[in-house]
Amino acid sequence: MIGIVNYGAGNIFSLTAALDRLMVGYGMVNTENDLEKYSHIIIPGVGHAGAAMEKLKSTGLVDAIKKLTKPVLGICVGMQLITAHSEEGDADLLNVVPVKTRKFDKLLNIKIPHMGWNAVAHENNPLFLGVEDNAQFYFVHSYFIEYNPTFDIAAASYGLKFSAAIQKDNFYGVQFHPEKSGKAGEQILTNFSNLSL
């Protein structure tokens, strides 16, 4: 069963609607004790990474999340939160994965935010089991996670190559919105719910 970290910075409705469609059980994580109730944890997130980190700190969950040994999935800003630092608000984040979240450069001659469907090239990772390589996923973001082959499990290109998905140990992150990405996104959520460590 999935626990969704409820810290006031996630679009929880679209995520829970997707989990309902998949008949995957879930509940809300509001306190440290709630983390014990679930086998898998999702950190959702939309908006400003710095502000999201402050909201997460206010829950008192930061240390407990960093110590988790069960599968954890950060989605969009939730993915950015597991990195070390974001240029958005010059914010120090959870630093679970030692990479940085950077702002797309207007010099790349691209529209910011990056919004819409984009192909994702992925590695042979259990999170992408049954997902075609270069499948299309839905993105909405102005900041990206720098590409690092040590932690990258899927990459996309938008003016430059960036990490669309990362992993370190039991922590996973996806920059796209699986809950808005049709069948491929639903496969990601199903795969995550089936992960065992």
C-alpha positions in Angstrom: 0.0 0.0 0.0 1.3 3.5 -0.9 1.6 6.3 1.5 1.4 9.8 -0.1 3.3 12.5 1.8 0.7 15.2 2.5 2.7 18.4 3.0 0.6 20.9 1.1 2.7 21.1 -2.1 1.4 18.3 -4.2 -1.4 17.9 -6.7 -2.7 14.9 -4.8 -6.1 14.7 -6.5 -4.8 13.7 -10.0 -2.4 11.2 -8.4 -5.1 9.5 -6.2 -7.4 9.4 -9.2 -4.7 7.5 -11.2 -4.1 5.1 -8.3 -7.9 4.6 -8.0 -8.0 3.7 -11.7 -5.2 1.2 -11.1 -6.9 -0.2 -8.0 -3.7 0.5 -6.0 -4.4 1.1 -2.3 -3.1 4.3 -0.7 -3.4 6.6 2.3 -2.0 9.9 3.5 1.2 10.4 5.4 0.8 13.4 7.8 3.1 12.3 10.7 6.2 10.2 11.2 4.1 7.4 12.6 2.1 7.3 9.4 5.3 6.3 7.4 5.2 2.9 9.2 1.8 2.1 7.8 2.8 1.8 4.2 5.1 -0.4 2.1 5.8 2.3 -0.5 6.0 6.1 -0.2 5.3 8.8 -2.8 6.4 12.4 -2.4 4.3 14.5 -4.9 5.0 18.1 -5.7 4.1 21.0 -7.9 5.2 24.7 -7.8 8.3 26.1 -6.2 11.0 23.7 -4.9 12.3 26.1 -2.2 8.8 26.7 -0.9 7.9 23.0 -1.1 11.0 22.2 1.0 10.0 24.7 3.7 6.5 23.1 3.8 8.1 19.6 4.1 10.3 20.9 6.9 7.3 22.2 8.8 5.8 18.7 8.9 8.8 17.4 10.8 9.1 14.5 8.3 12.5 15.4 6.8 14.8 13.2 8.9 12.3 10.3 8.8 12.0 10.4 5.0 15.8 10.4 4.6 16.1 7.3 6.8 13.5 5.3 4.8 14.6 1.9 3.5 11.3 1.1 1.7 10.7 2.3 -1.9 10.2 6.0 -2.2 9.1 7.9 -5.4 9.4 11.6 -5.9 7.2 13.1 -8.6 8.0 16.4 -10.3 8.9 18.8 -7.5 8.9 15.7 -5.3 11.8 14.4 -7.5 13.6 17.7 -7.1 13.3 17.5 -3.4 15.4 14.4 -3.2 18.3 16.2 -4.9 20.9 18.2 -3.1 20.1 21.8 -4.1 17.7 23.8 -6.3 18.5 27.1 -8.1 14.8 27.8 -7.4 15.0 29.8 -4.2 18.7 28.8 -3.8 17.4 26.0 -1.6 19.1 23.1 0.1 17.0 20.1 -0.3 17.0 16.5 1.1 20.3 15.6 -0.6 19.4 11.9 -0.9 20.7 12.0 -4.5 23.8 14.2 -4.8 22.8 16.1 -8.0 21.5 19.6 -8.5 18.2 21.0 -9.8 18.9 23.8 -12.3 16.8 26.4 -14.2 16.4 26.0 -18.0 18.5 28.8 -19.6 16.6 31.2 -21.9 19.7 31.2 -24.1 18.7 27.7 -25.2 16.0 29.3 -27.3 13.3 27.2 -25.8 9.9 28.0 -24.2 10.0 27.9 -20.4 8.3 26.1 -18.7 8.8 22.9 -20.6 5.2 21.8 -20.9 3.8 18.9 -22.8 4.8 15.5 -24.1 8.4 14.4 -24.5 10.1 11.2 -25.4 12.0 9.5 -22.5 14.9 7.1 -23.2 15.2 4.8 -20.3 17.6 2.2 -18.9 16.8 -1.4 -18.0 15.3 -0.4 -14.7 12.4 -2.1 -12.8 10.6 1.2 -12.6 10.3 1.1 -16.5 9.4 -2.6 -16.8 7.0 -2.9 -19.8 7.5 0.7 -20.9 8.7 1.2 -24.5 12.0 3.0 -24.9 11.3 6.6 -26.0 7.7 6.4 -24.8 6.0 9.8 -24.4 5.5 11.3 -20.9 3.9 14.6 -19.8 6.1 17.3 -18.3 5.4 20.7 -16.7 8.6 22.2 -15.3 10.9 25.2 -15.5 13.8 23.5 -13.6 15.5 20.3 -14.4 17.8 17.7 -12.7 21.3 17.7 -14.2 22.2 14.6 -16.1 24.5 12.3 -14.1 25.0 8.7 -15.5 25.5 7.4 -11.9 21.9 8.1 -10.9 20.1 8.6 -14.2 17.7 5.8 -15.2 15.9 7.8 -17.9 16.7 10.9 -19.9 14.9 13.4 -22.0 16.0 16.3 -24.2 14.6 19.9 -24.2 17.3 22.3 -25.3 19.8 20.0 -23.5 19.8 16.4 -22.1 18.4 16.1 -18.5 17.4 13.4 -16.1 13.8 12.4 -16.6 14.2 9.8 -13.8 16.8 9.0 -11.2 17.5 6.3 -8.6 19.8 5.9 -5.6 19.2 2.8 -3.6 15.5 2.8 -2.6 14.8 6.4 -3.7 13.4 7.0 -7.2 12.4 10.3 -8.8 10.5 11.1 -12.0 10.4 14.7 -13.5 7.3 13.9 -15.6 3.8 13.4 -14.2 3.0 9.6 -14.5 -0.6 10.3 -13.4 -1.0 12.5 -16.5 1.0 10.3 -18.9 -1.6 7.8 -20.1 -0.8 4.1 -20.2 3.0 4.6 -19.9 2.6 6.6 -16.8 0.1 4.1 -15.3 2.7 1.4 -15.9 5.3 3.4 -14.0 2.9 3.7 -11.0 2.1 0.0 -11.2 5.7 -0.9 -11.4 6.5 1.3 -8.4 3.7 -0.2 -6.3 5.2 -3.7 -7.1 8.8 -2.8 -6.3 10.4 -4.9 -3.6 13.8 -4.2 -2.0 
